[in-house]
């Protein structure tokens, strides 16, 4: 689990994060307790 919205965004968008590493046909499930705004940014 991730501690706050900034960490959740970092895991996805930072260098070597999910977006850079995820392969075609794979998914990412975010189970952190962040707000709707952060979840929407990640889902885009």
Gaussian input, Z-matrix of N, CA and C with variables (Angstrom, degrees):
# hf/3-21g

backbone

0 1
 N
 C     1     B1
 C     2     B2     1     A1
 N     3     B3     2     A2     1     D1
 C     4     B4     3     A3     2     D2
 C     5     B5     4     A4     3     D3
 N     6     B6     5     A5     4     D4
 C     7     B7     6     A6     5     D5
 C     8     B8     7     A7     6     D6
 N     9     B9     8     A8     7     D7
 C    10    B10     9     A9     8     D8
 C    11    B11    10    A10     9     D9
 N    12    B12    11    A11    10    D10
 C    13    B13    12    A12    11    D11
 C    14    B14    13    A13    12    D12
 N    15    B15    14    A14    13    D13
 C    16    B16    15    A15    14    D14
 C    17    B17    16    A16    15    D15
 N    18    B18    17    A17    16    D16
 C    19    B19    18    A18    17    D17
 C    20    B20    19    A19    18    D18
 N    21    B21    20    A20    19    D19
 C    22    B22    21    A21    20    D20
 C    23    B23    22    A22    21    D21
 N    24    B24    23    A23    22    D22
 C    25    B25    24    A24    23    D23
 C    26    B26    25    A25    24    D24
 N    27    B27    26    A26    25    D25
 C    28    B28    27    A27    26    D26
 C    29    B29    28    A28    27    D27
 N    30    B30    29    A29    28    D28
 C    31    B31    30    A30    29    D29
 C    32    B32    31    A31    30    D30
 N    33    B33    32    A32    31    D31
 C    34    B34    33    A33    32    D32
 C    35    B35    34    A34    33    D33
 N    36    B36    35    A35    34    D34
 C    37    B37    36    A36    35    D35
 C    38    B38    37    A37    36    D36
 N    39    B39    38    A38    37    D37
 C    40    B40    39    A39    38    D38
 C    41    B41    40    A40    39    D39
 N    42    B42    41    A41    40    D40
 C    43    B43    42    A42    41    D41
 C    44    B44    43    A43    42    D42
 N    45    B45    44    A44    43    D43
 C    46    B46    45    A45    44    D44
 C    47    B47    46    A46    45    D45
 N    48    B48    47    A47    46    D46
 C    49    B49    48    A48    47    D47
 C    50    B50    49    A49    48    D48
 N    51    B51    50    A50    49    D49
 C    52    B52    51    A51    50    D50
 C    53    B53    52    A52    51    D51
 N    54    B54    53    A53    52    D52
 C    55    B55    54    A54    53    D53
 C    56    B56    55    A55    54    D54
 N    57    B57    56    A56    55    D55
 C    58    B58    57    A57    56    D56
 C    59    B59    58    A58    57    D57
 N    60    B60    59    A59    58    D58
 C    61    B61    60    A60    59    D59
 C    62    B62    61    A61    60    D60
 N    63    B63    62    A62    61    D61
 C    64    B64    63    A63    62    D62
 C    65    B65    64    A64    63    D63
 N    66    B66    65    A65    64    D64
 C    67    B67    66    A66    65    D65
 C    68    B68    67    A67    66    D66
 N    69    B69    68    A68    67    D67
 C    70    B70    69    A69    68    D68
 C    71    B71    70    A70    69    D69
 N    72    B72    71    A71    70    D70
 C    73    B73    72    A72    71    D71
 C    74    B74    73    A73    72    D72
 N    75    B75    74    A74    73    D73
 C    76    B76    75    A75    74    D74
 C    77    B77    76    A76    75    D75
 N    78    B78    77    A77    76    D76
 C    79    B79    78    A78    77    D77
 C    80    B80    79    A79    78    D78
 N    81    B81    80    A80    79    D79
 C    82    B82    81    A81    80    D80
 C    83    B83    82    A82    81    D81
 N    84    B84    83    A83    82    D82
 C    85    B85    84    A84    83    D83
 C    86    B86    85    A85    84    D84
 N    87    B87    86    A86    85    D85
 C    88    B88    87    A87    86    D86
 C    89    B89    88    A88    87    D87
 N    90    B90    89    A89    88    D88
 C    91    B91    90    A90    89    D89
 C    92    B92    91    A91    90    D90
 N    93    B93    92    A92    91    D91
 C    94    B94    93    A93    92    D92
 C    95    B95    94    A94    93    D93
 N    96    B96    95    A95    94    D94
 C    97    B97    96    A96    95    D95
 C    98    B98    97    A97    96    D96
 N    99    B99    98    A98    97    D97
 C   100   B100    99    A99    98    D98
 C   101   B101   100   A100    99    D99
 N   102   B102   101   A101   100   D100
 C   103   B103   102   A102   101   D101
 C   104   B104   103   A103   102   D102
 N   105   B105   104   A104   103   D103
 C   106   B106   105   A105   104   D104
 C   107   B107   106   A106   105   D105
 N   108   B108   107   A107   106   D106
 C   109   B109   108   A108   107   D107
 C   110   B110   109   A109   108   D108
 N   111   B111   110   A110   109   D109
 C   112   B112   111   A111   110   D110
 C   113   B113   112   A112   111   D111
 N   114   B114   113   A113   112   D112
 C   115   B115   114   A114   113   D113
 C   116   B116   115   A115   114   D114
 N   117   B117   116   A116   115   D115
 C   118   B118   117   A117   116   D116
 C   119   B119   118   A118   117   D117
 N   120   B120   119   A119   118   D118
 C   121   B121   120   A120   119   D119
 C   122   B122   121   A121   120   D120
 N   123   B123   122   A122   121   D121
 C   124   B124   123   A123   122   D122
 C   125   B125   124   A124   123   D123
 N   126   B126   125   A125   124   D124
 C   127   B127   126   A126   125   D125
 C   128   B128   127   A127   126   D126
 N   129   B129   128   A128   127   D127
 C   130   B130   129   A129   128   D128
 C   131   B131   130   A130   129   D129

   B1=1.4499
   B2=1.5273
   B3=1.2929
   B4=1.4598
   B5=1.5236
   B6=1.3178
   B7=1.4660
   B8=1.5203
   B9=1.3259
   B10=1.4681
   B11=1.5273
   B12=1.3381
   B13=1.4614
   B14=1.5300
   B15=1.3271
   B16=1.4678
   B17=1.5267
   B18=1.3087
   B19=1.4667
   B20=1.5299
   B21=1.3132
   B22=1.4679
   B23=1.5272
   B24=1.3232
   B25=1.4616
   B26=1.5266
   B27=1.3102
   B28=1.4651
   B29=1.5214
   B30=1.3146
   B31=1.4666
   B32=1.5296
   B33=1.3051
   B34=1.4592
   B35=1.5257
   B36=1.3433
   B37=1.4591
   B38=1.5279
   B39=1.3082
   B40=1.4631
   B41=1.5300
   B42=1.3334
   B43=1.4654
   B44=1.5294
   B45=1.3141
   B46=1.4665
   B47=1.5262
   B48=1.3253
   B49=1.4621
   B50=1.5207
   B51=1.3080
   B52=1.4628
   B53=1.5257
   B54=1.3264
   B55=1.4638
   B56=1.5187
   B57=1.3126
   B58=1.4639
   B59=1.5247
   B60=1.3011
   B61=1.4632
   B62=1.5241
   B63=1.3133
   B64=1.4630
   B65=1.5368
   B66=1.2962
   B67=1.4597
   B68=1.5240
   B69=1.3161
   B70=1.4649
   B71=1.5306
   B72=1.3171
   B73=1.4536
   B74=1.5192
   B75=1.3210
   B76=1.4663
   B77=1.5236
   B78=1.3189
   B79=1.4570
   B80=1.5113
   B81=1.3094
   B82=1.4611
   B83=1.5209
   B84=1.3079
   B85=1.4612
   B86=1.5183
   B87=1.3194
   B88=1.4621
   B89=1.5223
   B90=1.3207
   B91=1.4622
   B92=1.5236
   B93=1.3366
   B94=1.4610
   B95=1.5290
   B96=1.3061
   B97=1.4660
   B98=1.5216
   B99=1.3307
   B100=1.4564
   B101=1.5207
   B102=1.3072
   B103=1.4540
   B104=1.5201
   B105=1.3116
   B106=1.4616
   B107=1.5231
   B108=1.3281
   B109=1.4652
   B110=1.5246
   B111=1.3162
   B112=1.4647
   B113=1.5220
   B114=1.3034
   B115=1.4708
   B116=1.5234
   B117=1.3196
   B118=1.4656
   B119=1.5214
   B120=1.3331
   B121=1.4671
   B122=1.5219
   B123=1.3191
   B124=1.4625
   B125=1.5290
   B126=1.3125
   B127=1.4660
   B128=1.5207
   B129=1.3198
   B130=1.4695
   B131=1.5013
   A1=109.42
   A2=115.60
   A3=121.46
   A4=110.06
   A5=115.61
   A6=120.62
   A7=116.28
   A8=118.37
   A9=119.67
   A10=110.08
   A11=117.92
   A12=121.01
   A13=114.38
   A14=118.01
   A15=119.08
   A16=111.57
   A17=117.14
   A18=120.90
   A19=109.84
   A20=117.27
   A21=120.78
   A22=110.58
   A23=117.09
   A24=120.95
   A25=111.27
   A26=117.25
   A27=121.47
   A28=111.63
   A29=116.67
   A30=121.06
   A31=110.80
   A32=116.62
   A33=120.40
   A34=112.19
   A35=117.47
   A36=120.87
   A37=116.40
   A38=120.15
   A39=121.52
   A40=111.82
   A41=115.36
   A42=121.39
   A43=109.08
   A44=115.60
   A45=123.83
   A46=112.67
   A47=116.92
   A48=121.62
   A49=111.57
   A50=114.89
   A51=121.92
   A52=111.52
   A53=118.30
   A54=119.97
   A55=112.91
   A56=117.58
   A57=120.13
   A58=112.31
   A59=117.87
   A60=121.11
   A61=114.88
   A62=117.90
   A63=119.91
   A64=110.27
   A65=116.40
   A66=122.78
   A67=110.21
   A68=115.18
   A69=121.24
   A70=109.79
   A71=116.63
   A72=121.17
   A73=114.35
   A74=116.86
   A75=121.26
   A76=109.50
   A77=117.11
   A78=122.22
   A79=111.53
   A80=115.34
   A81=122.02
   A82=107.40
   A83=117.20
   A84=121.83
   A85=108.26
   A86=115.74
   A87=121.82
   A88=108.03
   A89=116.79
   A90=121.32
   A91=111.96
   A92=116.14
   A93=119.53
   A94=109.92
   A95=116.09
   A96=121.31
   A97=109.38
   A98=115.06
   A99=121.41
   A100=108.98
   A101=115.99
   A102=120.97
   A103=112.71
   A104=114.86
   A105=121.65
   A106=112.18
   A107=118.11
   A108=121.07
   A109=111.31
   A110=116.48
   A111=120.74
   A112=110.46
   A113=117.45
   A114=120.79
   A115=111.17
   A116=116.94
   A117=120.80
   A118=111.38
   A119=117.45
   A120=120.88
   A121=110.65
   A122=116.47
   A123=120.77
   A124=110.65
   A125=117.62
   A126=120.60
   A127=113.35
   A128=116.82
   A129=119.52
   A130=109.37
   D1=152.17
   D2=-178.52
   D3=-106.47
   D4=146.68
   D5=-168.28
   D6=-79.82
   D7=-31.67
   D8=-177.80
   D9=-160.02
   D10=171.22
   D11=-175.96
   D12=-57.11
   D13=-39.31
   D14=-178.27
   D15=-64.29
   D16=-36.25
   D17=178.03
   D18=-69.35
   D19=-42.32
   D20=178.86
   D21=-59.83
   D22=-43.35
   D23=178.84
   D24=-67.24
   D25=-38.56
   D26=179.10
   D27=-62.94
   D28=-42.94
   D29=-179.50
   D30=-59.72
   D31=-35.31
   D32=-178.22
   D33=-85.09
   D34=-48.62
   D35=-166.71
   D36=-99.98
   D37=-17.42
   D38=-177.98
   D39=-71.07
   D40=167.94
   D41=176.87
   D42=-54.92
   D43=134.57
   D44=-177.27
   D45=65.90
   D46=19.26
   D47=178.35
   D48=-81.40
   D49=-173.02
   D50=-176.65
   D51=-55.43
   D52=-46.19
   D53=-176.77
   D54=-61.71
   D55=-33.90
   D56=178.62
   D57=-78.63
   D58=-25.61
   D59=-170.99
   D60=-104.31
   D61=-20.34
   D62=-174.07
   D63=-70.83
   D64=141.30
   D65=-178.55
   D66=-100.53
   D67=159.62
   D68=176.36
   D69=-55.55
   D70=135.38
   D71=178.22
   D72=87.96
   D73=-0.80
   D74=-179.99
   D75=-103.99
   D76=161.64
   D77=179.09
   D78=-128.11
   D79=165.98
   D80=177.98
   D81=-127.91
   D82=124.74
   D83=178.72
   D84=-111.22
   D85=117.05
   D86=179.14
   D87=-97.19
   D88=114.25
   D89=-178.93
   D90=-110.28
   D91=19.14
   D92=179.01
   D93=-75.94
   D94=164.25
   D95=-179.07
   D96=-100.18
   D97=68.38
   D98=178.68
   D99=-105.66
   D100=168.04
   D101=-179.04
   D102=-75.96
   D103=173.11
   D104=-178.39
   D105=-62.51
   D106=-36.52
   D107=179.69
   D108=-60.65
   D109=-46.11
   D110=-179.80
   D111=-66.02
   D112=-43.37
   D113=178.69
   D114=-61.30
   D115=-39.12
   D116=178.20
   D117=-64.47
   D118=-42.67
   D119=178.31
   D120=-61.05
   D121=-42.79
   D122=-179.21
   D123=-66.51
   D124=-37.83
   D125=-176.14
   D126=-71.84
   D127=-20.24
   D128=179.79
   D129=-71.54

